[in-house]
Amino acid sequence: MSDPPVRHIAIFEPDPSGHRMVFVRYILEAIARRGGIRATLILCPEASQTAQVVVMREAFGNLLAIHTVPDPDPMRGPLALSGKLARQIGFARRLREAVTTLRAQGEVNHVHIPFADDYVLFPFAMRQRPFGDIPWSGIVIRPRFHLARAGAIVPARREDRVEAWAYRRLLRGTTLRTLFSIDPFLASQVDDPRIVTVCDPADITDRTPQRDWLPVGDDATVLLAYGYVDHRKAIDRLLRCAADPSVPKSLVVALVGVQDPAMHDVLQGPDAALLRQQGRLVEVARHVTDTEEASAFARADIVWCYYPGSYCSSGAMVRAGQMGKPLLAGTEGLVGHLTRQHDLGLTAPEYDDAALTGQLACIAGDAALRTRLGTAGERHFATATGHIFGDRIVTHIAGQEADA
């Protein structure tokens, strides 16, 4: 028996950080374009008060309702496998309770979970029908178990076997309709037609940048590190390499985004002090607006995507490509693989400062190289837009598009 027409979608995104709510907004915009569907966004009380959610409520009016659930894990952060399982059990329980409540109030035709691998992968692998007869879909952001087979460089990890098992079990689910993946290699490595590739989206080119927004000289070569500034992005090594005498003195490091308090010692250390003294370190240590984001990428000459130990996609990579800016990235994971495969920038091995410094000096000193690499990125990410992302997801959910 086929599913009834989708008229009401419940979307679960309890965490407003990063670009999570941006994904939700793209999906809601596609729902509004399509017409005939309304949505309820299930989130935690704190998230319901954030600026992104307030703007969406105003923009979508009667198409969007809000349902809040208690946050089962207000102290999110990196966890071992046992901790991930406990966290996901808590989120899955809250989500099922919310759907039960919504269903008692009226019809719910579909449940959609952006960042499904963060919230429900393991508990839903054990439940073929997590919402009874209600179909569901989700987006997976950072699967890793398949990357080595796809040609990416990833260190061996015991948890990959557990993750592969969880995905196999998840795909046995009788009410799972579509598993969207922003990883372009998952569908080719896992034989299941319900895995549908979508772009990792950004719409940075829709905004008019102010190229003089960053306080740097016209002759500066700007390397942009964008987003939450923390140890994951190897900022200590960026500053150390930028301060090396072999790197052109025209290079200016721009750190744009909220700074983790744990970065205090690095940002007050000798390398940062030297770069400040030379006028080669610029910091915008706060949340920035969409226009400011576009302005930062417009003025950048190089975008930093060197994140040792991170193997999934990167919003900064997509934004750099859309703005025609080359990357300096690590060799490992999805970013390293895509950078090499599509000539998006230069890469250096993880934990090799000499190689990283050499690549930084090379790309900072060669404007023609930067132009060539940036052009390749612009071509590759030309269709990675929020419009395409949202429409592909909503069309599949509504059941009127064959897998492409």
N, C-alpha and C positions, 0 to 999 in steps of 0.2 A: 504493500500500500504506500503510495507517495505521500510526502509531507504536505500539510495544508499550506496555502499561500502565506508567505512571511509578512506579517503586519506589525509585529512588535518584537524588537530585538532587545535583549538584556545584554549590556556590555559591562564587563567586570574589569575595572582598573583602579585599585585602591591607592596607588602610589602616584603622586603628581610630579615626581622629580624627573629630571632629564627630559628626553623627548617622548616620554610615555603618553602624556596628554596631547602631544602633537599628533601621534598616531590616531588617537581617539577623535580628534578634531577632523582629520582627513576622512575618517569613516563617516562621521556625522554629516560632513559636507556632501559626501556621495549619497547618503540617505536622503538628504534634502533635495539634491538634484533629481534623484529617481522619483521621489514622491510615493505616497501610499504606504509608507512605513514610518513608525515612530520608534523611539528608543528610550530605554531607561538605563542610566549610567549608575552602576553600583560602585561605591567608593567609600572611603573612611571619612569620618566627620571633618578631620583637619583638611583633607583634600578638597572637600566641598566648598571651603572658604577661600581657596587659592584664586589668584587672578585669572588663570587659564579657564577654570571651571565657571567662574562668574561671567566671563566674556561669552563662553559657550551657551550658558543658560539664556543670556540676553539675545544671542544671535539666532538660536534655534527655536526659541519660544515654546509653543505647544508640542513641537516634535520631540522635545527632550524633557524627560523627568529625571529626578535624582532620588536615589535610594541609598541611605547610608548604613554601613555595618561597622561594628567595632573592629579596630585594627588588631589582628592577632599577633602582630610582630612589629611594634613601633620602633625597634632598634635594629633595622635592617643593615646587613653588611655581609662580607664574605664569610661563608660557612663551609665546614667539612660536609661530606655526604650525609651523615646522620643528622646534622643540623638542618640541611636543606630539606630532608624528608619531613622532619618535625614541623618546619615552617610551612611547607606546602600542605601538609595535612590540616593545619590551622586555616590557611586561606581557602582550601577546598571546602571545608566545613562551613565557613562563613558564606561562601558563594552559594552552596546548595541551600542553606537556610534562606538566603535572600530570594532565590528563585522560587522556593516553596511559598514564601510570603507573596511575591508578585503574582504567582499563578492563582493564589486564592483570591486575589483582587481582580483578576481578569486574565485574558488570553496572553500567553507568552509563546511565540512560535520558534524562537531561536535564541541560543546563548552564545555570545562571542567573547573570546578572552584574548585580547592583545597581551603579548608577553606570557603566553601559556606555559612555556617551559620554566618560567620563574615561579609560577603559582600552582600549577596543577599536574605537571608531568607525571610524577610518581604516584600520587593517589588516584589519578584518573587512569593510569595504566592498569590498576587493579579493579576498575569498575567499568564494565562495558556500557552501562547506561547510567551515567552520573546524575542525570536529571530526569530519570524515568523515560518517558517516550519523547521528551523534548530534544530535538537535534541541536548539535553544538558545533562550533568551529573555533579555531584559535590560530594565533601567529606564533611561530617559534623564532626566537631571536638569536640564540647562541648554541645550537647543537654543535658538538665537536667530534663525536665518535667517528664520523665519516670523512673528516677532512684529509687524513693521510691518504686514503684511497683516492680522493679527488686530486691529489698532487700537492697539497699544502704541506708545509713543514710544521709539524707539531711534535712535541716530545711525547714519549709513551706515558700513558696514565692509566692506572688501574680502574678509575671510575668510568673510563670510556666503555668498558664491557657492560657496566651497570646501565649506563645511559643508552647504549644500543638495545639492551634488553627492554628498557622502559619504552622506547619508541616502538619496538615490535609489538609489545603488549598494547600500547595505546592505539595502534592502528588495527587492532582486533575489535575495537569498540563498535558496537552496532548502531550507535546514534551519532558518532563522529562523522560529519559530512565533509569537512575540508580542513586540512592542516596547511596553512599558508607559511611559507618560509622566505625570509629575506636573504637567506644563504642560497646563492644560485646553483650550488652543487648538490644539495640534499635530494632533490627530486631525481637526479640521475643516479644517485647511489642507493636509493631505497625504492624498491619496485612496488609502488602503490599509487594509483591515479588520483587519490585524494590529496596527495602532496602537490601543492600549487605554488610556484615561485612568484613572489611579488618583489618589487623594487624596495630597497631601503630609501625612503622618500625624503625629499627636502624641496622647498619652494623658495630658496634664497634669491633666485633671480627675479622673482616677482616684486621685490622691494627695491626702491631707488637708494643706492648707497651714497654716503657722503665721504668721498675719498680722503678728505682732510680730517676725518674724525679722530684718527690716531695722531697724537702729537709727535710725529717723526718728520725728518727732513725729506725733501723730494728725492735726494740722492741716496737715501737709505734703502737697503735690501732687507725687507721685513720678514721675519719668520714668526708665524702666528701659532701659538698653542692655545686652543680654544676649548671652552667648557670648564667643568669643575677641575680646578688645579689641585691635584693630589699626587701622592707618590706613585700611583698606578701609571702615570704619564711620564715617569722618569725625568721630572723637571730638574732634579739635581744633576743628572748627566747632561741634559741640554745646556744648562748654565755652564758646566765645566768645559764642555766642548766648544761652546760659543766664545768662552774666554781664552781659548787656546791661541797662541800667536799665529798659527798657520791659517786661521779663519780670517777672511777679509774684515777689516775694521768697519766696513760699511754695513755689516750685518747688525740688525737690531732685533732683539727678542721681544715679542709682544705677548704677554700673558693676559688673556681676556677671559674672565669668568671668576666666579666665587672661589676663594682660596681656602682649602682645608686648613684648619688651625694647626694640624700636625705638620704643615709645611713651613712653620715659622722659622725653624733653625736653618732650613735650606735657603729660604728667601732672605735671611739675614746673614748668610754665610759669606765667605770671602769671594766666591765667584760672582754672586749676585752683587756684592759691594763693588767689585771691580767694574762690572758691566754698567752699574749705575753711575759710577764715577766717570766713565767714558761716554755716558749718554746713550748706552746701547741696551737698556732694559726699560720697557714701558709696561705698566701694570694698570689694568682696569679691573679691580678686585670686587666685582659685584655682578648681579644679574644684569644682562643687557637686553635692550628691546630688539625686536625683529630688524628694525632699520639699523641699529647699531651693529647687530650681527653681520648684516650685509655689508656695512661699512668696513668692518674689520677684515672680512674676506676680500673685499674689493681692493684694499690697500696692501694686503699681504702679497709677498712674492713667493713664499714657501709655506706649506702647512705641515705642522708637526703631527705625525701619526705613529710615533715610535713608542709603543706601549708594550713593553716586555711582559709576557705572561697573559696577554689578552688575545684571544683567538677568534673573536666574532667580528661582525661588521663595525663600522664607525660612522657616526653622523658627520664628523668633521671631514672624513674622506669624501662623502657624497657632496657636501657643501663645497669643498675645495674643487672637486671635479666640475660642478655646475658653474663655478666662477672662473674656471680655467686656470687653476693654481696647482702646481706640482706638489707632490708629497715627499717628505722624508720619513720613511717608515722602517719598521723592523722586517726581518725576513720571514717570521713565523706567522701562522694563522691565516685567516681569511684576508686580512688587509695586505699582508705581505704577498700572498699568492696573487691577488687581484692586481696589486701594484706591478709585479713582475710580468704577469700575463698580458696586461693591457698597457704597459709602459706609462704608468701614472706618475712615476717619480723614481727616486733612488731608494735603495734599501741597504741596511747594514745589519749584521748578525746581532742577536740579543747579547748583551753583556760584553761587547767588544768595543771599548771606547776609542781605540785607535782607528778602527774601521769607521765608526760613527763620525769621528772628527774629520776623517778624510772625505767622507761623502758630504758632510756639511760644507766643508771648504769648497768642494767641487761644485755643488749646486748653487752656493752663494756667489761664486765667482764667475758663473757662466750664464748670462742672460738668455742666450740663444737656446741653451739646453732647457732652461726653465720654460721658455715659450713652447718648445716642442712637446715637453711632457705635459704642460698645462692644456695644450690643444687636444692631446690624446684623452685626458681626463674629461674635458668638456664634451667630447664626442661620446665617450662611454656612458656618461651619466645624463645625457640629454633627455632621456625618457624617465628618469627617476624622480617623478613629480608626485606631489600629494594627490593631484587629480587622478592620475593613472592608478596609483596605489589604492585609493579609496574606491574608485569605480570597479576595479577588478575584484576586490573583496566583497563589496555589496552585491555585485552581479552574480558571483558564485553563491553567496548565501541565499539569494533569491531563486537560485536554481535555473537560471536561463542562459548559462554560458557553458559550453563544453570546454574541457581542459585544453588549453592551447599549448 
